[in-house]
Amino acid sequence: MKAIIMAGGFGTRLRPLTINLPKPMVPIGNIPMMEHVVNLLKKNGFDDLVSLLFFQGDEIKSHFGDGHKFGVKMEYLQPTDDYGTAGAVRCADDFIDDTVLVISGDVLTDFDLSKAVRWHRDKHADATILLTRVENPLPYGIVITDDDGHIVQFLEKPSWGEMFSDTINTGIYILEPHTVRLIPPSTNFDFSQNLYPLMLSKKMGLYGLIMDGYWKDVGNVDEYTRAHTDLLSGNINLDLGTEKRKVGDADLFVGRNVQIGSEVEFGGVIVLGDDSLIADGVKITNSVIGPKARIGEKASIGRSVIWPDVIVGAESHLQQSIVYTNSHINKNVALLDNVIVSDGCKVGNGATVKANCKIWPGKTIDDGAIVSASLVWGDKWNRELFTQSKVSGLALTEITPDMAVKLGAAFGAFLGAGKQVITSRDASDTSRLLKRAMIAGFLAAGVDVDDIEVMPPPVVRYALRNGTYAAGVYIRHNPSDYRTIDIIVFNGDGLDMPTAKLKKIERMFFGEDFRRASLGEIGHLDMPAGVLENYREDFLRAMDSEIVSKAGFKVVIDYTNGGASEVFPTLFSQIGVNLVALNAYVDPRRLSLHPENAPSQSFSCRRL
């Protein structure tokens, strides 16, 4: 029999596991999901297969080849555009000369598919949708059939108010050739939204069969984790291709050439991939260890999935974590609940990655670092938060609003409720967003905030020297790299904050053990008047305006639509400088620091 495997999805919701790997190749129990699908098809008599590819198709073709290693014939088609689910199947028109089954390459199931095909043929159906019952049908299409199996009502992704059934469409279809040819060629066409409503309108034989057995759409990381839980608890019947051993009370599925040291403790169900090494004193519970993985002495791994070629150092502790291929977890590392470490990462000795953090591919975490937020596209997570009185990182990936709120709260807790800070920023919308987030953290810590909005750092330092503030903050895009945000912190005297104070803030930030204000202690936000006027007056008082005026300077200044345009035009006019001003107004959309707005040629300066 013939089957079509839908293997073209991007797997966006499963990232970061699918950044460097197509979703159908993500492993369940050390075997790619699509290989489980192919094994199920072969078991049910489907040996003539076509895979529809779109995203990273070469990985799939390289693994399956012509299919002979898996006992099937495998061909491949790649649509030239995104034609939707049904439109993609229409591209396989030349392949479809008899009843055909359509199934996703990233679904996990043990349905009796041959039984479903017999039922379909007995009904003389034009199309049969395989159905199952789930507790929460909201993410799926729900279906009602009559006593004979005819579909009488169909609704894609209902709201709670629209939900009329717990029976859902599994995305597994049995189709006749004439049904496929209802799909217009080279057209974006969907099964649920287009083809099946069309069939209902034509009163064609559209049937639904409720299946016994296991089914899961592994659509996101939570479902990926649950799929492994179901596998290890025996809720799904999958062939892992390994022998099963009983070791004490534990059940082990052991691959070839596995080395197990002395005094190793196993609990629950464990899968050990080919050529893996488990050193002395290791403790593993309900986990999957990938091929060629190396687990160091006295490491502890619980409810985790370790992919191939991973190194876990001695005395490290991994709890409900996923570690991707070629990553190196050094000694005495702690990965807490729901951590994902992606492809090719390095986690330094003694580092801790806190719950729910995701580390994107190729990242480095320093020795002893405490990671409490996901590290997405940044290069590195340092052990130290501050470098030379500032926190720097990629805008909205490393320096996020969540991170800014937390930094403000830790900073405010260090200063103490009732203290006062002053804040400012450059003219960009990103800095505005992050400053407001940090202000929220200060207020939640009971610290009052005076916000002077868009002003240069010298004005902030001036206000600190002449006010009663405990600290100041200035947020900007880094002058040499627009993608990077700097959060600069000042001491109450206007100088850079001393290292000893920064270390205390840092410890509070990483430890997350700091005081929050009570409801009656919430800080107050104000936008004080007069700071700029006082700065200008003292600036003029500090210089001999008459000498400057007599010199007759002529100056060209590009203010780059930034905060300096709020300060200097008035000053220069008062001291008699003949000024040609460019971009002398604040505009967050035209910051010339942005690469798109940077001048394409160089300029030289001369005296006019």
C-alpha positions in Angstrom: 0.0 0.0 0.0 1.0 3.6 -0.5 1.4 6.4 2.0 2.4 10.1 1.9 4.5 11.5 4.7 4.1 15.2 5.4 7.6 16.2 6.4 7.8 19.9 5.4 7.0 21.8 8.6 9.3 24.4 10.1 8.9 23.2 13.7 8.8 26.8 15.0 7.0 25.9 18.2 9.6 23.2 19.0 12.5 25.6 18.9 15.3 25.6 19.9 15.3 21.8 19.2 14.5 22.5 15.6 16.9 25.4 14.8 19.5 23.1 13.2 17.2 20.0 12.6 14.0 19.5 10.8 11.1 18.6 13.1 10.5 15.1 11.8 14.2 14.2 12.7 13.8 15.2 16.4 14.4 12.0 18.3 12.0 10.2 20.6 13.8 7.4 22.5 16.9 8.0 20.4 15.0 7.4 17.1 13.8 10.3 14.9 10.0 10.8 15.0 9.7 10.2 11.3 11.5 6.9 11.6 8.9 5.8 14.1 6.3 6.8 11.5 8.1 4.8 8.8 8.3 1.8 11.1 4.6 2.0 11.9 3.8 2.2 8.1 5.9 -0.8 7.3 4.3 -2.8 10.2 0.9 -2.0 8.7 1.7 -3.0 5.1 2.6 0.5 3.7 5.9 -0.1 1.8 5.6 2.4 -1.0 6.2 5.9 0.5 6.6 9.5 -0.7 7.9 12.2 1.6 6.8 15.7 1.0 9.7 18.0 2.0 10.1 21.8 2.4 12.4 22.8 5.2 15.8 21.3 5.6 14.8 18.3 3.5 18.4 17.2 2.9 18.6 15.9 6.5 15.6 13.7 5.9 16.8 12.4 2.5 20.3 11.7 4.0 18.8 9.6 6.8 16.3 7.5 4.9 17.9 7.3 1.4 15.8 5.1 -0.9 14.3 3.4 2.2 15.7 0.0 1.7 17.3 0.0 5.2 13.8 0.4 6.6 12.1 -2.2 4.4 10.3 0.3 2.3 10.6 2.2 -1.0 11.1 5.9 -0.3 10.7 8.8 -2.8 10.8 12.5 -2.2 8.9 15.5 -3.5 9.5 19.1 -2.7 6.8 21.6 -3.6 8.1 24.9 -5.1 6.0 26.9 -2.7 3.9 26.6 0.4 0.7 25.2 -0.9 -0.9 24.2 2.4 -1.5 20.7 3.6 -3.9 19.6 0.8 -2.1 21.6 -1.9 1.2 19.8 -1.0 -0.5 16.4 -1.3 -1.8 17.4 -4.8 1.8 17.7 -5.9 2.1 13.9 -5.5 -0.7 13.4 -8.0 1.4 11.1 -10.2 2.1 8.8 -7.2 -1.6 8.5 -6.3 -3.2 5.7 -8.4 -5.0 3.9 -5.6 -6.1 4.4 -2.0 -3.4 6.4 -0.2 -2.8 7.2 3.5 -1.5 10.7 4.5 0.3 11.1 7.8 2.6 13.7 9.4 6.2 12.8 9.8 6.2 14.4 13.3 3.3 12.6 14.9 3.7 9.8 17.5 1.1 7.0 17.3 0.6 3.3 17.4 -2.7 3.2 15.6 -3.7 0.1 13.6 -3.5 1.7 10.2 -4.3 -1.4 8.2 -7.5 -1.9 10.1 -8.4 1.7 9.3 -7.9 1.2 5.6 -10.1 -1.9 5.6 -12.8 0.1 7.4 -12.5 2.9 4.8 -12.9 0.4 1.9 -15.8 -1.4 3.6 -17.6 2.0 3.8 -16.7 2.9 0.1 -15.6 6.2 1.5 -14.1 9.0 -0.6 -12.1 10.1 2.4 -11.7 9.0 6.0 -10.3 11.1 8.8 -8.8 9.1 11.7 -10.1 10.5 15.0 -9.2 10.3 18.6 -10.5 11.7 21.9 -8.4 14.2 24.0 -9.0 16.1 27.2 -8.3 19.5 25.6 -9.5 19.7 22.0 -9.0 23.5 21.6 -5.7 23.3 19.5 -7.3 20.8 17.1 -10.2 20.4 14.6 -13.2 18.8 16.4 -15.5 16.4 14.6 -18.9 14.8 15.1 -20.0 11.7 13.2 -23.3 9.9 12.9 -23.7 6.2 13.9 -22.5 5.1 10.5 -19.3 7.2 10.7 -20.4 10.0 8.3 -18.9 13.3 9.4 -21.8 15.7 10.1 -20.0 18.6 11.7 -16.5 19.8 11.6 -14.8 22.9 13.2 -11.2 23.8 13.1 -9.6 25.0 16.4 -12.7 26.1 18.3 -13.0 28.4 21.3 -14.4 27.0 24.5 -17.9 28.4 23.6 -17.8 26.6 20.2 -16.6 23.3 21.5 -19.2 20.6 20.9 -17.0 17.4 21.0 -13.8 15.9 22.5 -13.2 14.0 19.3 -10.5 15.5 17.2 -8.9 15.2 13.8 -5.5 13.5 14.1 -4.3 14.7 10.7 -4.1 11.1 9.4 -6.2 10.7 6.3 -7.2 7.9 3.9 -8.0 9.3 0.5 -9.1 8.0 -2.9 -7.5 9.4 -6.1 -10.6 11.2 -7.2 -10.7 13.0 -3.9 -7.2 14.2 -4.2 -8.0 15.6 -7.6 -10.6 17.9 -6.1 -7.6 19.9 -4.8 -6.6 22.6 -7.4 -3.0 22.2 -8.5 -0.4 24.8 -7.4 -2.8 26.4 -5.1 -2.7 27.0 -1.3 -5.4 24.6 -0.1 -6.0 23.1 3.3 -7.6 19.8 4.2 -9.6 21.1 7.2 -10.5 24.6 5.9 -11.0 23.9 2.2 -11.1 20.3 1.0 -13.4 18.8 3.7 -15.9 21.6 3.7 -16.0 21.3 -0.1 -16.7 17.5 0.2 -19.5 18.2 2.7 -21.1 20.7 0.4 -21.0 18.1 -2.4 -22.4 15.4 0.0 -19.5 13.1 -0.7 -18.5 10.2 1.4 -16.5 11.9 4.1 -16.1 9.6 7.1 -14.5 9.7 10.5 -13.1 6.6 12.4 -12.4 6.9 16.1 -9.1 4.9 16.7 -7.9 3.0 19.7 -4.4 3.5 20.8 -1.9 6.3 21.4 -1.6 9.5 19.4 0.3 12.7 20.1 1.1 15.8 18.0 4.6 16.6 19.3 4.0 20.3 18.5 6.1 22.0 21.3 8.7 21.3 23.9 6.1 20.5 26.6 4.6 17.8 24.3 8.1 16.5 23.5 8.7 16.0 27.2 5.3 14.4 27.7 6.0 12.1 24.8 9.1 10.8 26.5 7.1 10.4 29.8 4.6 8.3 27.9 7.3 6.3 26.2 9.0 5.4 29.5 5.8 4.7 31.3 4.7 2.2 28.6 1.7 4.3 27.3 2.9 3.9 23.7 4.2 0.8 22.0 7.3 1.8 20.0 10.1 -0.4 18.8 13.3 1.1 20.1 15.5 -1.5 18.4 17.3 -2.5 21.6 17.3 -5.3 24.0 15.5 -4.9 27.3 17.2 -5.8 30.6 16.1 -5.9 34.2 18.6 -4.2 36.6 17.2 -4.3 40.1 13.8 -2.7 39.9 14.7 -0.7 36.8 14.0 -1.6 33.1 16.8 -0.8 30.7 16.7 -0.6 26.9 20.4 -1.1 26.2 22.0 -0.4 22.8 25.2 -1.9 21.4 28.6 -1.4 23.0 27.3 0.4 26.1 29.8 0.7 29.0 28.4 0.8 32.5 30.7 1.5 35.5 30.4 0.3 39.0 27.9 1.3 41.7 25.6 2.8 39.1 22.0 3.3 40.3 19.1 3.0 37.8 15.5 3.8 38.6 12.4 3.5 36.5 12.8 3.0 32.8 16.1 4.1 31.0 17.1 4.0 27.4 20.9 3.8 26.7 22.0 4.5 23.2 24.7 2.7 21.2 28.3 3.3 22.4 27.3 5.4 25.4 29.4 5.4 28.5 28.1 5.6 32.1 30.9 6.2 34.6 31.2 4.9 38.2 28.6 6.1 40.8 26.2 7.6 38.3 22.5 7.8 39.2 19.9 7.8 36.3 16.1 7.7 36.7 13.5 7.7 33.9 15.8 9.1 31.2 17.0 8.7 27.7 20.8 8.7 27.1 21.8 9.2 23.4 24.4 7.3 21.4 28.0 8.1 22.2 27.0 10.2 25.2 29.5 10.3 28.1 28.1 10.6 31.6 30.8 11.4 34.2 31.4 10.0 37.7 28.7 10.5 40.3 26.5 12.6 37.9 22.8 12.5 38.6 20.3 12.5 35.7 16.5 12.4 36.4 13.6 12.6 33.9 15.9 14.0 31.2 16.7 13.4 27.5 20.3 13.5 26.5 20.9 13.5 22.7 23.9 11.9 20.9 27.5 12.9 21.5 26.8 14.8 24.7 29.4 15.0 27.5 28.1 15.4 31.1 30.8 16.1 33.6 31.4 14.5 37.0 29.0 15.3 39.8 26.7 17.3 37.6 23.0 17.3 38.3 20.4 17.3 35.5 16.7 17.3 36.4 14.0 17.2 33.7 16.3 18.7 31.1 17.0 18.3 27.4 20.6 18.4 26.2 21.1 18.6 22.4 23.8 16.9 20.3 27.5 17.9 20.8 27.0 19.9 23.9 29.5 19.8 26.8 28.2 20.0 30.3 31.2 20.4 32.5 31.8 19.3 36.1 29.4 20.1 39.0 26.8 21.8 36.7 23.2 22.0 37.8 20.4 22.0 35.1 17.1 22.5 36.9 13.6 21.8 35.7 12.6 22.3 32.1 16.0 23.5 30.9 17.0 23.0 27.3 20.7 23.2 26.2 20.9 23.3 22.4 23.4 22.1 19.9 27.1 22.6 20.5 26.8 24.6 23.8 29.4 24.6 26.5 28.4 25.0 30.2 31.3 25.8 32.5 32.3 24.1 35.7 30.0 24.8 38.6 27.5 26.7 36.5 23.7 26.7 37.3 21.0 27.0 34.7 17.7 27.8 36.4 14.3 26.3 35.7 12.6 27.0 32.3 15.7 28.5 30.6 16.5 27.7 27.0 20.1 28.0 25.7 20.3 28.5 22.0 22.9 26.7 19.8 26.6 27.4 20.1 26.5 29.3 23.4 29.1 29.4 26.1 28.3 29.7 29.8 31.2 30.7 32.1 32.4 28.7 35.0 30.3 29.4 38.1 27.7 31.4 36.2 24.1 31.4 37.3 21.7 31.6 34.3 18.3 32.7 35.2 16.9 33.9 31.8 17.0 32.2 28.4 20.1 32.8 26.3 18.8 33.1 22.8 21.0 34.7 20.1 23.7 36.2 22.3 27.3 34.9 22.2 27.9 34.2 25.8 26.5 34.2 29.4 29.1 35.6 31.7 29.5 34.8 35.3 29.5 38.6 36.0 26.5 40.8 35.2 28.4 44.1 35.3 31.4 45.1 33.3 32.8 48.6 34.1 29.6 49.8 35.8 27.4 48.7 33.0 25.3 45.7 31.8 25.6 45.0 28.1 23.9 42.6 25.8 21.9 42.1 22.6 18.8 44.2 22.6 15.6 42.2 23.3 17.4 38.9 23.3 19.9 39.1 26.2 18.7 42.5 27.5 14.9 41.9 27.6 12.1 43.7 29.4 11.8 40.8 31.8 15.5 41.0 32.6 15.3 44.8 33.0 12.4 44.5 35.5 14.4 42.0 37.5 17.5 44.1 37.4 15.5 47.1 38.6 14.0 45.1 41.4 17.3 43.7 42.6 19.0 47.1 42.3 16.1 48.7 44.2 16.2 46.1 46.9 20.0 46.8 47.3 19.3 50.5 47.7 16.4 50.0 50.1 12.8 51.1 50.2 12.3 54.9 50.3 15.5 55.7 48.4 15.4 57.8 45.2 17.1 57.2 41.8 17.2 59.2 38.6 16.8 57.6 35.1 17.5 58.7 31.6 18.0 57.2 28.1 19.0 57.8 24.5 16.3 58.6 21.9 15.5 55.0 20.7 12.2 53.2 21.3 14.1 50.1 22.5 15.8 52.1 25.3 12.5 53.7 26.2 11.0 50.2 26.5 13.8 48.9 28.7 14.0 51.9 30.9 10.3 51.7 31.6 10.7 48.0 32.5 13.6 48.9 34.8 11.6 51.7 36.4 8.8 49.1 37.1 11.4 47.0 39.0 12.5 50.0 41.1 9.0 51.0 42.0 8.2 47.4 43.0 11.1 47.5 45.3 9.8 50.6 47.0 12.3 53.0 45.4 11.1 56.4 44.1 12.2 57.3 40.5 12.8 60.7 38.9 12.8 60.2 35.2 14.3 62.9 33.0 13.5 61.0 29.8 15.9 61.7 26.9 19.1 63.4 28.2 22.8 62.7 27.8 24.8 61.0 30.6 26.5 64.3 31.7 23.1 65.7 32.7 22.4 62.5 34.8 25.8 62.8 36.5 25.2 66.5 37.1 21.8 65.8 38.7 23.3 63.1 40.9 26.1 65.5 42.2 23.6 68.2 43.0 20.7 66.1 44.3 19.9 63.6 47.0 19.7 60.5 44.7 21.1 57.2 45.8 21.9 56.1 42.3 21.3 56.8 38.6 20.7 54.8 35.5 21.3 55.6 31.8 20.2 53.2 29.0 21.5 53.5 25.5 22.5 51.7 22.3 26.2 51.0 22.3 27.9 53.6 20.1 29.9 51.0 18.3 27.2 48.3 17.9 23.6 49.4 17.5 22.4 45.8 18.4 23.9 46.0 21.8 22.2 47.8 24.8 24.2 49.3 27.6 22.6 49.9 31.0 25.0 52.3 32.8 24.7 52.7 36.5 26.0 55.7 38.5 26.7 56.1 42.2 24.9 58.8 44.2 27.9 61.2 43.7 27.6 61.0 39.9 30.7 58.7 39.5 30.7 55.1 38.3 29.2 52.8 40.9 32.0 51.1 42.9 32.7 47.4 42.3 31.8 46.3 45.8 28.2 47.7 45.4 27.9 46.2 41.9 28.8 42.7 43.3 26.1 43.0 45.9 23.5 43.9 43.2 24.8 41.1 41.1 24.4 38.5 43.9 20.9 39.6 44.5 20.0 39.5 40.8 21.3 36.0 40.3 20.1 34.6 43.6 16.7 36.2 43.2 16.6 36.4 47.0 15.7 40.0 47.5 13.0 41.9 49.4 9.9 43.1 47.6 8.0 46.2 48.7 4.6 45.8 50.5 1.5 47.3 48.9 1.9 50.5 51.0 5.6 50.9 50.1 5.4 51.0 46.3 7.7 53.7 44.9 6.6 56.9 43.3 7.4 57.9 39.7 8.0 61.6 38.9 9.3 63.6 35.9 11.1 66.6 37.6 11.3 70.0 36.0 14.3 72.3 36.1 17.1 69.7 35.8 18.1 70.8 32.3 17.8 74.5 33.1 20.0 74.2 36.2 22.6 72.2 34.1 22.7 75.0 31.5 23.0 77.7 34.1 25.9 76.0 35.9 27.5 75.2 32.5 27.6 78.9 31.5 28.8 79.9 35.0 31.8 77.6 34.7 33.1 79.2 31.5 34.0 82.7 30.1 31.3 83.2 27.5 32.9 86.5 26.4 36.1 84.9 25.3 34.2 82.3 23.3 32.0 84.9 21.7 35.0 87.1 20.6 36.7 84.0 19.0 33.8 83.9 16.5 33.7 80.1 16.2 31.7 78.5 13.5 30.7 74.9 14.2 28.8 72.2 12.4 27.3 69.6 14.7 25.2 66.5 13.8 23.1 65.7 16.8 22.0 62.4 15.3 18.4 63.0 16.5 19.6 62.2 20.0 19.4 63.8 23.5 22.3 66.2 22.9 19.9 68.3 20.8 17.9 69.1 24.0 21.0 70.6 25.6 23.5 72.3 23.3 21.7 74.5 20.7 20.5 76.8 23.5 24.0 76.8 25.2 25.8 77.6 21.9 23.5 80.5 21.1 24.1 82.0 24.6 27.9 81.9 24.3 27.9 83.3 20.7 28.9 80.3 18.7 27.8 80.4 15.1 26.2 77.0 14.8 25.1 74.9 11.8 23.0 72.1 13.4 22.1 68.9 11.7 19.4 66.5 12.9 18.8 68.8 15.9 15.6 67.2 17.2 14.8 63.9 19.0 13.5 61.2 16.6 13.7 57.6 17.7 13.1 56.5 14.1 16.1 58.3 12.7 18.9 57.6 15.0 22.0 57.8 12.7 23.7 55.2 14.9 21.5 52.6 13.3 23.3 50.8 10.4 20.4 51.7 8.0 20.8 55.4 8.7 24.6 55.5 8.9 26.2 57.7 6.2 27.6 55.8 3.2 30.6 58.2 2.7 33.2 59.7 5.0 33.4 63.4 5.9 36.3 65.6 6.9 36.0 68.7 9.0 37.5 72.1 8.2 37.3 75.5 9.9 34.8 77.8 8.1 
